[in-house]
Amino acid sequence: MKINELSQLTGINAETIRSWRVKGLLHPTRLENGYYDYGSEDYVSLLYVRKMRSISLSASDIECIINTGSTEQQLSALDRETRNIEGEIADLQEQLRFLEFERRHIKESFSTGESNVLKFQSIDDKFDFYDLLQNRKALSMKARTSLYRMSTPTLFISKEVLNGDCTDRIISLEVGVGTYRYILNQNQIPIPSHARKVPNGICLSEVVMLKDLKKINVLQLKPMMDYAKKLHKPFVSGTTGYLIRIHMDAEVPVYCFRIRACIEENDTVDQGAR
C-alpha cells in the first residue's frame, strides 16, 4: 500500500511514517518508480512503534530494541521510563498538595474579611531569605530552583515595630522569599545561616494592600498590633508574608499580602496543611 493509505489506516501522518522509515524502523519495498510499497509487516511494525512511543520510549530506544533484538535492552528502556513516570507522578502529587495549600490559604485569608485579624496555628517553622545575593552564594542552583517553586514572596517588619506604638509614620519594608522547614528538609536543602526564622506557633495575621513594596504606614498594622495588645501577647517574631494576588488599580499594580507574625511558640504540627 502507498504511504498515504497506511497513514489513513493507522491515523499516523505520512511525515512521521517517512521519518520512521528513514530511521530503519520500517522496511517497505522500494518500487521501480521510486515509491515505497508498505506491506502488512510495516503495518505491524508501525503499530508497535506507535505503542512504544505512547509509553514515552524515545525513538533511539525503540531503534535500539528493534536493531539489537535484545530483551535486556528492552527491559532496561522500560524500567528507565517507569522510573521517569514515577518521578513525574510524585511531582504531580506534590503540585496537587501545593494547589490545595494555596486554596486553603486564600480561603482562610478572606474568611474574616480583608480588614480583620486572623488568629491561627501555623504549620511549621518558616524560614525567609532577604539577602538574595547571599542566597545565591549559599544555595546550589538545584536548591534555589526548588526553593522558588515551593515558596512565596515575604515582607519583613521587625517585632520591635509590631510591639511599639501604632503611630502615623512610614517604615521601610524588606522583600524576600520564604518557605517551611519541612519543605527544606524534604528537598535536602540546608538552612543557610542568613535565613530569618518565624517560629511555629500561634500567629496573628492581616491582609495589607501595597502599591510600594519599599515602605508601609504603621497605621496599616493597627489591627494586628491592637489584637496582640488585647490578648496581652507581645510578638515574638517579625513578620513573614504570603502573596495572595496582584491586581491593577489605575494601571498601577497592587500587591495583596497576608502578613503574619508569631505571638506564642509551640511544637504543634498541622498535618492537614501539608
Backbone as CSV, one residue per row, in Angstrom:
resi,resn,N_x,N_y,N_z,CA_x,CA_y,CA_z,C_x,C_y,C_z
1,MET,0.849,-1.200,0.000,0.000,0.000,0.000,0.882,1.248,0.000
2,LYS,0.345,2.350,-0.494,1.076,3.606,-0.519,1.121,4.220,0.878
3,ILE,2.037,5.158,1.066,2.229,5.766,2.376,0.971,6.490,2.858
4,ASN,0.237,7.134,1.919,-0.982,7.837,2.310,-2.072,6.863,2.749
5,GLU,-2.092,5.707,2.124,-3.066,4.677,2.529,-2.738,4.158,3.920
6,LEU,-1.444,3.939,4.190,-1.019,3.484,5.517,-1.312,4.559,6.569
7,SER,-1.136,5.799,6.177,-1.415,6.916,7.082,-2.892,6.950,7.451
8,GLN,-3.755,6.796,6.466,-5.198,6.800,6.726,-5.615,5.594,7.562
9,LEU,-4.955,4.459,7.333,-5.291,3.234,8.053,-4.909,3.315,9.528
10,THR,-3.784,3.945,9.815,-3.265,3.974,11.191,-3.522,5.285,11.920
11,GLY,-3.848,6.346,11.151,-4.018,7.648,11.784,-2.708,8.338,12.089
12,ILE,-1.614,7.810,11.575,-0.290,8.406,11.765,0.064,9.172,10.496
13,ASN,0.484,10.427,10.651,0.699,11.233,9.449,1.877,10.709,8.624
14,ALA,1.830,11.013,7.357,2.794,10.476,6.406,4.228,10.891,6.727
15,GLU,4.425,12.111,7.212,5.775,12.581,7.543,6.382,11.754,8.666
16,THR,5.558,11.406,9.648,6.057,10.579,10.755,6.426,9.190,10.247
17,ILE,5.562,8.608,9.414,5.854,7.292,8.839,7.155,7.350,8.052
18,ARG,7.327,8.413,7.273,8.534,8.564,6.459,9.778,8.675,7.351
19,SER,9.654,9.420,8.447,10.812,9.591,9.332,11.186,8.273,10.005
20,TRP,10.189,7.472,10.337,10.473,6.177,10.963,11.073,5.206,9.940
21,ARG,10.671,5.349,8.691,11.304,4.530,7.646,12.771,4.901,7.497
22,VAL,13.061,6.208,7.507,14.438,6.673,7.377,15.298,6.173,8.534
23,LYS,14.706,6.081,9.737,15.436,5.579,10.902,15.619,4.065,10.866
24,GLY,14.998,3.421,9.875,15.144,1.977,9.765,14.161,1.184,10.594
25,LEU,13.092,1.850,11.044,12.092,1.163,11.870,11.011,0.507,11.014
26,LEU,10.927,0.895,9.744,10.007,0.280,8.786,10.819,-0.146,7.571
27,HIS,10.355,-1.197,6.900,11.137,-1.745,5.787,10.249,-2.016,4.569
28,PRO,9.672,-0.978,3.993,8.834,-1.170,2.801,9.688,-1.533,1.574
29,THR,9.036,-2.062,0.568,9.714,-2.388,-0.687,9.747,-1.153,-1.579
30,ARG,10.942,-0.862,-2.091,11.046,0.296,-2.992,10.753,-0.144,-4.429
31,LEU,9.792,0.495,-5.051,9.373,0.144,-6.406,10.283,0.810,-7.436
32,GLU,10.151,0.390,-8.698,10.983,0.945,-9.765,10.758,2.435,-9.970
33,ASN,9.546,2.898,-9.684,9.247,4.328,-9.857,9.720,5.184,-8.681
34,GLY,10.379,4.570,-7.710,10.913,5.307,-6.569,9.992,5.366,-5.370
35,TYR,8.748,4.990,-5.524,7.803,4.983,-4.421,7.999,3.724,-3.570
36,TYR,7.460,3.792,-2.350,7.580,2.656,-1.441,6.239,1.946,-1.316
37,ASP,6.326,0.623,-1.276,5.131,-0.204,-1.096,5.176,-0.785,0.324
38,TYR,4.231,-0.338,1.149,4.196,-0.772,2.542,3.287,-2.000,2.676
39,GLY,3.800,-3.030,3.310,3.048,-4.263,3.472,2.537,-4.447,4.885
40,SER,2.000,-5.642,5.151,1.443,-5.939,6.474,2.521,-5.911,7.556
41,GLU,3.763,-6.268,7.175,4.866,-6.222,8.152,5.099,-4.783,8.623
42,ASP,5.029,-3.850,7.669,5.214,-2.438,8.024,4.057,-1.939,8.882
43,TYR,2.867,-2.427,8.576,1.690,-2.057,9.382,1.872,-2.508,10.823
44,VAL,2.306,-3.758,11.008,2.527,-4.283,12.361,3.665,-3.524,13.049
45,SER,4.751,-3.281,12.317,5.884,-2.537,12.888,5.466,-1.136,13.313
46,LEU,4.637,-0.523,12.473,4.170,0.835,12.762,3.322,0.868,14.024
47,LEU,2.451,-0.118,14.195,1.634,-0.182,15.410,2.501,-0.399,16.640
48,TYR,3.543,-1.214,16.491,4.454,-1.470,17.612,5.209,-0.202,17.992
49,VAL,5.726,0.480,16.980,6.469,1.725,17.255,5.554,2.746,17.915
50,ARG,4.331,2.853,17.409,3.395,3.814,17.991,3.099,3.464,19.453
51,LYS,2.939,2.169,19.748,2.683,1.769,21.125,3.853,2.135,22.028
52,MET,5.082,1.882,21.553,6.267,2.203,22.338,6.395,3.723,22.547
53,ARG,6.059,4.485,21.519,6.110,5.941,21.653,5.031,6.436,22.600
54,SER,3.870,5.745,22.625,2.771,6.176,23.501,3.116,5.997,24.971
55,ILE,4.067,5.102,25.273,4.506,4.952,26.665,5.827,5.676,26.884
56,SER,6.104,6.633,25.969,7.187,7.620,26.113,8.587,7.090,25.854
57,LEU,8.724,5.898,25.282,10.054,5.473,24.884,10.543,6.354,23.740
58,SER,11.801,6.700,23.770,12.359,7.565,22.726,12.550,6.777,21.442
59,ALA,12.654,7.504,20.345,12.890,6.868,19.049,14.202,6.106,19.057
60,SER,15.214,6.654,19.755,16.510,5.960,19.810,16.412,4.661,20.596
61,ASP,15.608,4.657,21.679,15.399,3.422,22.437,14.714,2.371,21.570
62,ILE,13.676,2.799,20.856,12.926,1.871,20.004,13.826,1.328,18.895
63,GLU,14.619,2.215,18.324,15.544,1.801,17.263,16.542,0.772,17.788
64,CYS,17.037,1.020,18.998,17.994,0.097,19.615,17.357,-1.265,19.871
65,ILE,16.113,-1.253,20.392,15.401,-2.505,20.681,15.187,-3.311,19.415
66,ILE,14.745,-2.626,18.349,14.453,-3.325,17.091,15.734,-3.830,16.435
67,ASN,16.771,-3.016,16.452,18.003,-3.388,15.744,18.809,-4.460,16.474
68,THR,18.734,-4.459,17.818,19.529,-5.438,18.574,18.731,-6.695,18.908
69,GLY,17.393,-6.548,18.995,16.580,-7.689,19.393,16.868,-8.125,20.821
70,SER,17.426,-7.225,21.615,17.856,-7.565,22.966,16.725,-7.382,23.974
71,THR,16.368,-8.467,24.652,15.368,-8.378,25.729,15.892,-7.504,26.863
72,GLU,17.190,-7.616,27.133,17.800,-6.812,28.196,17.675,-5.322,27.886
73,GLN,17.934,-4.946,26.640,17.795,-3.539,26.239,16.349,-3.086,26.363
74,GLN,15.427,-3.953,25.983,14.007,-3.622,26.039,13.562,-3.397,27.477
75,LEU,13.943,-4.318,28.368,13.560,-4.197,29.779,14.226,-2.989,30.425
76,SER,15.472,-2.724,30.039,16.185,-1.568,30.583,15.487,-0.267,30.209
77,ALA,15.059,-0.177,28.933,14.356,1.030,28.477,13.019,1.186,29.196
78,LEU,12.298,0.077,29.373,11.008,0.124,30.063,11.188,0.490,31.536
79,ASP,12.213,-0.077,32.169,12.476,0.238,33.581,12.838,1.709,33.746
80,ARG,13.654,2.218,32.832,14.048,3.629,32.906,12.853,4.548,32.756
81,GLU,11.968,4.211,31.815,10.790,5.048,31.616,9.825,4.922,32.786
82,THR,9.761,3.729,33.393,8.929,3.554,34.594,9.398,4.474,35.708
83,ARG,10.699,4.551,35.903,11.242,5.441,36.941,10.932,6.903,36.617
84,ASN,11.045,7.258,35.335,10.731,8.637,34.941,9.276,8.986,35.240
85,ILE,8.370,8.067,34.895,6.945,8.317,35.114,6.627,8.361,36.606
86,GLU,7.243,7.482,37.383,7.037,7.509,38.838,7.488,8.842,39.421
87,GLY,8.601,9.360,38.882,9.059,10.679,39.334,8.082,11.777,38.953
88,GLU,7.520,11.694,37.738,6.538,12.685,37.304,5.271,12.609,38.149
89,ILE,4.842,11.370,38.506,3.663,11.200,39.351,3.901,11.833,40.718
90,ALA,5.078,11.589,41.289,5.404,12.179,42.586,5.413,13.704,42.498
91,ASP,5.931,14.221,41.375,5.966,15.667,41.176,4.557,16.236,41.056
92,LEU,3.681,15.541,40.340,2.293,15.990,40.199,1.561,15.927,41.535
93,GLN,1.818,14.894,42.319,1.198,14.803,43.638,1.634,15.958,44.531
94,GLU,2.920,16.332,44.407,3.423,17.474,45.163,2.738,18.760,44.710
95,GLN,2.533,18.899,43.397,1.842,20.075,42.882,0.407,20.136,43.392
96,LEU,-0.260,18.972,43.465,-1.631,18.936,43.991,-1.665,19.380,45.441
97,ARG,-0.675,18.941,46.223,-0.631,19.366,47.633,-0.475,20.877,47.742
98,PHE,0.364,21.450,46.890,0.564,22.895,46.951,-0.649,23.662,46.443
99,LEU,-1.338,23.096,45.453,-2.569,23.732,44.986,-3.609,23.763,46.099
100,GLU,-3.736,22.656,46.824,-4.703,22.609,47.922,-4.290,23.563,49.036
101,PHE,-2.987,23.646,49.310,-2.489,24.579,50.315,-2.776,26.015,49.894
102,GLU,-2.607,26.285,48.609,-2.870,27.633,48.081,-4.351,27.979,48.264
103,ARG,-5.233,27.041,47.898,-6.670,27.259,48.045,-7.028,27.513,49.508
104,ARG,-6.485,26.694,50.388,-6.789,26.828,51.813,-6.316,28.175,52.346
105,HIS,-5.109,28.553,51.930,-4.548,29.816,52.415,-5.408,31.003,51.972
106,ILE,-5.837,30.983,50.709,-6.644,32.095,50.187,-8.001,32.136,50.879
107,LYS,-8.640,30.976,51.056,-9.942,30.932,51.709,-9.845,31.434,53.148
108,GLU,-8.800,31.013,53.857,-8.621,31.478,55.235,-8.339,32.971,55.278
109,SER,-7.610,33.448,54.279,-7.225,34.859,54.277,-8.428,35.783,54.226
110,PHE,-9.476,35.352,53.525,-10.620,36.229,53.346,-11.871,35.758,54.080
111,SER,-11.706,34.736,54.927,-12.875,34.237,55.648,-13.376,35.227,56.678
112,THR,-12.482,36.097,57.152,-12.882,37.087,58.157,-12.944,38.506,57.593
113,GLY,-12.695,38.631,56.291,-12.707,39.970,55.699,-11.304,40.544,55.655
114,GLU,-11.040,41.373,54.687,-9.683,41.861,54.457,-9.148,42.727,55.592
115,SER,-10.008,43.397,56.327,-9.518,44.324,57.339,-9.398,43.687,58.718
116,ASN,-9.818,42.440,58.861,-9.815,41.797,60.165,-8.574,40.945,60.376
117,VAL,-8.328,40.648,61.636,-7.158,39.865,62.008,-7.551,38.401,62.143
118,LEU,-6.681,37.532,61.668,-6.881,36.101,61.784,-5.884,35.549,62.794
119,LYS,-6.383,34.794,63.779,-5.530,34.111,64.738,-5.542,32.633,64.393
120,PHE,-4.369,32.039,64.242,-4.332,30.650,63.792,-3.034,29.973,64.221
121,GLN,-3.063,28.643,64.119,-1.880,27.831,64.368,-1.123,27.652,63.052
122,SER,0.155,28.023,63.046,0.943,27.837,61.826,1.271,26.353,61.647
123,ILE,1.817,25.999,60.498,2.035,24.584,60.205,3.465,24.122,60.452
124,ASP,4.396,25.062,60.620,5.793,24.684,60.794,6.622,25.951,60.956
125,ASP,7.893,25.779,61.322,8.803,26.911,61.297,8.908,27.426,59.865
126,LYS,8.959,28.747,59.732,9.095,29.370,58.412,10.474,30.014,58.338
127,PHE,11.120,29.860,57.207,12.429,30.467,57.004,12.358,31.393,55.797
128,ASP,12.735,32.646,56.028,12.672,33.669,54.987,14.079,34.131,54.636
129,PHE,14.250,34.461,53.379,15.558,34.864,52.867,15.421,36.256,52.255
130,TYR,16.125,37.224,52.829,16.020,38.605,52.364,17.292,39.087,51.676
131,ASP,18.393,38.442,51.958,19.630,38.762,51.252,19.735,37.823,50.057
132,LEU,19.150,38.218,48.926,19.045,37.327,47.780,20.402,37.047,47.149
133,LEU,21.343,37.992,47.230,22.687,37.751,46.719,23.376,36.693,47.568
134,GLN,23.224,36.797,48.877,23.783,35.793,49.783,23.109,34.442,49.553
135,ASN,21.830,34.491,49.235,21.070,33.272,48.950,21.678,32.537,47.755
136,ARG,22.046,33.288,46.750,22.637,32.699,45.548,23.970,32.032,45.870
137,LYS,24.729,32.647,46.765,26.029,32.087,47.124,25.885,30.862,48.025
138,ALA,24.869,30.868,48.891,24.738,29.810,49.888,24.057,28.561,49.360
139,LEU,23.191,28.717,48.355,22.410,27.585,47.864,22.834,27.194,46.459
140,SER,22.802,25.914,46.190,23.096,25.424,44.846,21.985,25.846,43.895
141,MET,22.231,25.753,42.592,21.213,26.089,41.594,19.986,25.206,41.772
142,LYS,20.212,23.897,42.007,19.091,22.973,42.211,18.284,23.374,43.433
143,ALA,18.972,23.737,44.527,18.284,24.138,45.751,17.504,25.420,45.540
144,ARG,18.085,26.382,44.795,17.388,27.645,44.541,16.145,27.413,43.699
145,THR,16.264,26.518,42.709,15.109,26.210,41.859,13.992,25.590,42.684
146,SER,14.330,24.644,43.546,13.329,24.004,44.408,12.721,25.015,45.367
147,LEU,13.567,25.888,45.919,13.094,26.873,46.883,12.087,27.817,46.252
148,TYR,12.383,28.336,45.067,11.486,29.297,44.448,10.176,28.662,44.032
149,ARG,10.221,27.389,43.671,8.988,26.719,43.271,8.057,26.514,44.461
150,MET,8.617,26.265,45.630,7.813,25.907,46.800,7.839,26.995,47.865
151,SER,7.887,28.236,47.424,7.983,29.338,48.364,7.001,30.434,47.984
152,THR,7.008,31.503,48.773,6.155,32.646,48.491,6.921,33.923,48.812
153,PRO,6.637,35.016,48.107,7.248,36.288,48.489,6.887,36.654,49.927
154,THR,7.805,37.279,50.618,7.613,37.624,52.027,7.894,39.105,52.263
155,LEU,7.334,39.616,53.352,7.566,41.002,53.777,8.036,40.990,55.231
156,PHE,9.138,41.644,55.500,9.645,41.670,56.869,9.399,43.015,57.534
157,ILE,8.767,42.935,58.739,8.611,44.068,59.647,9.050,43.555,61.004
158,SER,9.931,44.238,61.660,10.524,43.725,62.885,9.507,43.637,64.024
159,LYS,9.759,42.743,64.968,8.882,42.607,66.136,8.940,43.868,67.004
160,GLU,10.049,44.609,66.931,10.140,45.860,67.687,9.098,46.863,67.198
161,VAL,8.903,46.912,65.874,7.868,47.789,65.326,6.493,47.291,65.751
162,LEU,6.248,45.988,65.640,4.945,45.420,65.974,4.593,45.605,67.444
163,ASN,5.586,45.582,68.310,5.344,45.743,69.740,5.425,47.200,70.196
164,GLY,5.670,48.101,69.247,5.811,49.504,69.602,4.507,50.280,69.489
165,ASP,4.642,51.594,69.394,3.468,52.466,69.289,2.947,52.481,67.854
166,CYS,1.627,52.441,67.730,0.993,52.485,66.418,0.698,53.944,66.075
167,THR,1.630,54.564,65.367,1.504,55.972,65.030,1.554,56.151,63.514
168,ASP,1.150,57.309,63.072,1.119,57.630,61.648,2.539,57.925,61.181
169,ARG,3.255,56.890,60.785,4.623,57.047,60.327,4.937,55.969,59.304
170,ILE,5.891,56.288,58.456,6.299,55.386,57.387,7.548,54.627,57.804
171,ILE,7.532,53.313,57.615,8.715,52.497,57.888,9.096,51.735,56.617
172,SER,10.337,51.292,56.576,10.828,50.555,55.416,10.406,49.091,55.492
173,LEU,10.226,48.501,54.325,9.920,47.074,54.218,11.102,46.349,53.590
174,GLU,11.239,45.092,53.930,12.179,44.215,53.240,11.378,43.154,52.511
175,VAL,11.735,42.902,51.263,11.049,41.902,50.450,11.986,40.715,50.246
176,GLY,11.460,39.530,50.454,12.265,38.325,50.270,11.416,37.170,49.799
177,VAL,11.898,35.969,50.090,11.188,34.750,49.724,11.321,33.773,50.885
178,GLY,10.251,33.006,51.140,10.289,32.111,52.291,9.584,30.799,52.048
179,THR,9.934,29.820,52.869,9.295,28.509,52.797,9.390,27.845,54.165
180,TYR,8.838,26.628,54.284,8.763,25.955,55.579,9.923,24.985,55.789
181,ARG,10.179,24.700,57.067,11.270,23.792,57.420,11.098,22.428,56.745
182,TYR,9.867,21.882,56.792,9.671,20.537,56.268,9.925,20.471,54.761
183,ILE,9.663,21.574,54.056,9.933,21.601,52.616,11.436,21.601,52.362
184,LEU,12.158,22.373,53.152,13.618,22.374,53.026,14.171,20.988,53.339
185,ASN,13.643,20.350,54.397,14.119,19.021,54.774,13.802,17.987,53.693
186,GLN,12.572,18.038,53.158,12.180,17.077,52.129,13.081,17.156,50.904
187,ASN,13.527,18.354,50.587,14.353,18.558,49.401,15.845,18.610,49.726
188,GLN,16.169,18.252,50.982,17.560,18.181,51.424,18.304,19.486,51.159
189,ILE,17.603,20.589,51.440,18.207,21.911,51.309,18.638,22.378,52.699
190,PRO,19.908,22.611,52.897,20.355,23.094,54.215,19.825,24.495,54.481
191,ILE,19.576,24.791,55.745,19.079,26.116,56.118,20.265,27.065,56.263
192,PRO,20.413,28.019,55.359,21.550,28.941,55.441,21.500,29.785,56.713
193,SER,22.659,30.177,57.178,22.750,30.949,58.414,22.092,32.313,58.305
194,HIS,21.950,32.838,57.071,21.372,34.176,56.917,19.838,34.153,56.869
195,ALA,19.230,32.956,56.942,17.765,32.868,56.907,17.169,33.435,58.199
196,ARG,16.027,34.091,58.087,15.306,34.597,59.256,14.176,33.633,59.585
197,LYS,14.133,33.202,60.813,13.165,32.196,61.237,11.935,32.850,61.869
198,VAL,10.757,32.415,61.392,9.497,32.745,62.056,9.031,31.443,62.695
199,PRO,9.087,31.362,64.019,8.850,30.066,64.665,7.423,29.568,64.498
200,ASN,7.283,28.253,64.568,5.965,27.632,64.562,5.214,28.036,65.827
201,GLY,3.917,28.244,65.707,3.142,28.616,66.887,1.852,29.336,66.537
202,ILE,1.296,30.016,67.543,0.088,30.806,67.348,0.479,32.131,66.703
203,CYS,-0.194,32.452,65.620,0.153,33.654,64.857,-1.059,34.563,64.707
204,LEU,-0.774,35.823,64.514,-1.784,36.793,64.107,-1.436,37.254,62.699
205,SER,-2.461,37.446,61.895,-2.189,37.902,60.531,-3.290,38.841,60.063
206,GLU,-2.945,39.624,59.070,-3.920,40.507,58.430,-3.510,40.715,56.985
207,VAL,-4.455,41.162,56.186,-4.201,41.443,54.777,-3.844,42.915,54.617
208,VAL,-2.774,43.182,53.880,-2.400,44.561,53.559,-2.312,44.707,52.048
209,MET,-2.722,45.867,51.564,-2.653,46.193,50.141,-1.553,47.239,49.949
210,LEU,-0.607,46.925,49.076,0.543,47.806,48.905,0.801,48.080,47.429
211,LYS,1.048,49.347,47.134,1.489,49.719,45.792,3.002,49.927,45.758
212,ASP,3.573,50.171,46.911,5.011,50.380,47.043,5.539,49.354,48.041
213,LEU,6.368,48.443,47.576,6.875,47.384,48.448,8.123,47.792,49.220
214,LYS,8.457,49.063,49.146,9.609,49.544,49.900,9.217,50.127,51.245
215,LYS,7.911,50.427,51.429,7.519,51.101,52.663,6.064,50.800,52.998
216,ILE,5.706,51.067,54.258,4.334,50.888,54.724,4.080,51.857,55.865
217,ASN,2.843,52.330,55.982,2.463,53.164,57.123,2.119,52.242,58.279
218,VAL,2.674,52.528,59.447,2.450,51.680,60.626,0.957,51.567,60.935
219,LEU,0.172,52.574,60.580,-1.266,52.512,60.854,-1.936,51.345,60.121
220,GLN,-1.325,50.880,59.019,-1.878,49.718,58.333,-1.744,48.444,59.168
221,LEU,-0.858,48.490,60.148,-0.630,47.323,61.008,-1.469,47.372,62.279
222,LYS,-2.291,48.398,62.406,-3.050,48.614,63.635,-3.920,47.419,64.028
223,PRO,-4.639,46.750,63.100,-5.458,45.606,63.513,-4.651,44.525,64.231
224,MET,-3.506,44.150,63.683,-2.657,43.138,64.311,-2.107,43.616,65.645
225,MET,-1.622,44.825,65.663,-0.994,45.366,66.870,-2.011,45.493,67.999
226,ASP,-3.219,45.976,67.680,-4.269,46.113,68.700,-4.711,44.753,69.225
227,TYR,-4.813,43.760,68.325,-5.258,42.431,68.733,-4.245,41.815,69.698
228,ALA,-2.949,41.955,69.401,-1.916,41.406,70.283,-1.976,42.061,71.663
229,LYS,-2.195,43.373,71.692,-2.293,44.055,72.984,-3.532,43.586,73.753
230,LYS,-4.622,43.341,73.032,-5.845,42.845,73.663,-5.618,41.478,74.303
231,LEU,-4.805,40.664,73.650,-4.503,39.322,74.170,-3.383,39.344,75.204
232,HIS,-2.748,40.498,75.373,-1.581,40.629,76.258,-0.471,39.676,75.823
233,LYS,-0.305,39.584,74.504,0.708,38.701,73.934,1.627,39.507,73.019
234,PRO,2.834,39.800,73.434,3.751,40.500,72.537,4.192,39.585,71.392
235,PHE,4.527,40.182,70.288,5.027,39.410,69.149,6.428,38.877,69.475
236,VAL,6.642,37.611,69.157,7.947,37.000,69.409,8.741,36.850,68.112
237,SER,8.185,37.344,67.026,8.907,37.312,65.749,8.498,38.510,64.919
238,GLY,9.301,38.793,63.922,8.893,39.748,62.915,7.900,39.080,61.975
239,THR,7.518,39.788,60.948,6.518,39.242,60.027,7.175,38.383,58.949
240,THR,6.382,37.484,58.427,6.649,36.858,57.143,5.477,37.261,56.260
241,GLY,5.322,36.678,55.103,4.224,37.103,54.248,3.801,36.017,53.280
242,TYR,2.652,36.226,52.710,2.117,35.324,51.683,1.426,36.197,50.645
243,LEU,1.899,36.139,49.412,1.315,36.948,48.346,0.053,36.266,47.834
244,ILE,-1.095,36.882,48.110,-2.374,36.303,47.706,-2.633,36.542,46.226
245,ARG,-2.395,37.766,45.784,-2.629,38.076,44.371,-2.029,39.444,44.055
246,ILE,-1.996,39.738,42.767,-1.623,41.066,42.267,-2.750,41.528,41.345
247,HIS,-3.232,42.757,41.549,-4.247,43.287,40.641,-3.895,44.729,40.291
248,MET,-4.482,45.202,39.218,-4.171,46.541,38.731,-5.201,47.546,39.221
249,ASP,-4.727,48.727,39.598,-5.581,49.837,40.006,-5.072,51.075,39.282
250,ALA,-5.868,51.534,38.317,-5.471,52.692,37.505,-4.080,52.483,36.908
251,GLU,-3.873,51.302,36.352,-2.641,50.913,35.672,-1.444,50.816,36.613
252,VAL,-1.716,50.745,37.916,-0.653,50.570,38.906,-0.880,49.231,39.608
253,PRO,0.137,48.369,39.684,-0.049,47.082,40.357,-0.225,47.244,41.861
254,VAL,-1.183,46.505,42.398,-1.424,46.473,43.839,-1.120,45.063,44.325
255,TYR,-0.277,44.966,45.336,0.155,43.681,45.867,-0.625,43.375,47.138
256,CYS,-1.342,42.272,47.100,-2.188,41.870,48.220,-1.457,40.802,49.027
257,PHE,-0.973,41.171,50.190,-0.217,40.272,51.058,-1.008,39.957,52.318
258,ARG,-0.935,38.701,52.765,-1.322,38.397,54.133,-0.029,38.253,54.922
259,ILE,0.201,39.211,55.806,1.390,39.159,56.650,1.021,38.502,57.974
260,ARG,1.969,37.859,58.596,1.721,37.230,59.894,2.977,37.286,60.741
261,ALA,2.747,37.196,62.040,3.851,37.139,62.995,3.420,36.285,64.177
262,CYS,4.382,35.644,64.804,4.117,34.696,65.894,3.981,35.427,67.225
263,ILE,2.975,35.016,68.027,2.822,35.566,69.382,3.039,34.500,70.455
264,GLU,3.126,33.238,70.042,3.333,32.166,71.019,3.907,30.949,70.310
265,GLU,5.119,30.563,70.672,5.747,29.414,70.040,5.188,28.108,70.592
266,ASN,5.102,27.085,69.722,4.757,25.737,70.158,5.271,24.728,69.131
267,ASP,5.069,23.450,69.417,5.554,22.392,68.526,4.420,21.702,67.768
268,THR,3.242,22.314,67.769,2.091,21.714,67.078,2.346,21.686,65.581
269,VAL,1.997,20.554,64.963,2.157,20.409,63.518,0.798,20.191,62.892
270,ASP,0.444,21.051,61.965,-0.841,20.941,61.256,-0.634,20.062,60.045
271,GLN,-0.857,18.739,60.207,-0.635,17.799,59.116,-1.557,18.061,57.940
272,GLY,-2.754,18.596,58.198,-3.723,18.808,57.128,-3.258,19.830,56.111
273,ALA,-2.336,20.689,56.504,-1.868,21.725,55.590,-0.709,21.257,54.728
274,ARG,-0.200,20.055,55.030,0.962,19.587,54.259,0.517,18.732,53.107
